[in-house]
Amino acid sequence: MIVHVFENAAQVARAAAALFTAQILKKPDSVLGLATGSTPIDTYQELIRLHKDGILDFSRVTTFNLDEYVGLPADHEQSYDYFMRQQLFSHINIKSTHLPSGIAPDMTQECRDYEELIKQAGGIDLQLLGIGNNGHIGFNEPADAFPYNTNITSLADSTIKANRRFFTSEDEVPKTAISMGIGTIMEARSILLLAMGEGKADAILQMVEGPITPRLPASILRSHPSVTVLLDKAAASKLSC
Ligand code: PGA
C-alpha cells in the first residue's frame, strides 16, 4: 500500500485524475471500478475537464460501480445510477457503464449476474474507492467475516446517519444495498482509495496501522499488491508517520 498525503482535497482530486489518465492512456479499453459519495466528485470534475480538453477518450472504457441502494430505481435522484449520470457519465463520451440494479426482481440473481458481467469484461483494471467513517468499502460494513462476492448488505447505523444528508429525513435512507464484495474489490488489478477530511482520520489510521480485520473492512487492502491511497492532510492527521 502506497500512501500519499497532499495539502488539500483539490490536490487529491488532481492526483487521482492523473492516475486515471495514465490508466486510460496505457489501456484505452480499460475496465474501471467507480464509486459514489462525496469523495470522488472532484475527481470526476477533473476527468470531465480532461475529456473536454481532448486528453481523455472514454469511448472504449467500461465501468462498473461498487454499489446501489436496494429499492431505488435508476431515475430516483438519490440512486447511485442517477448520481453517476449527473456527476460523470452524461459529460463524457462513455458507452459501457454498469451499476448493480437496486430493483431487480431477484436480487440474489442480480448479485450473481453482476459478478459474471465483471468477469466477462475481463476483470477490473483500476478500482476507485472512498472509505466510510467506520472503515467500510463499497457497502461492506464492519462484520465478523469479509463478504466475498457481490452481496445484499444491511447499512450500519453510522452509514445511515452519514448518508442522511442526501435525503430529506433519516427514514428515507434505504437500509439495504447491493454491493461488490470484498473479494470482488480485491480482484481488481489496481486499487485507488481517496479520503479527505478529519472525519476519515480514524478509519485511515486503522486501515494503515491497525490489524487486518473484517471489523475494519478497508484494512484488507493492505494485503493487495497494488493499492494507492491519496489523502489530504486532515484525513492523514492521525497517522504515525
Ligand atoms: P463519502 O462516502 O465519499 O460520501 O464520504 C464514502 C463511503 O461511504 O464509502
Residues whose N, C-alpha, C, O or C-beta is under 5 A from the ligand:
A	BS01	PGA	T36 G37 S38 T39 G130 I131 G132 H136 G138
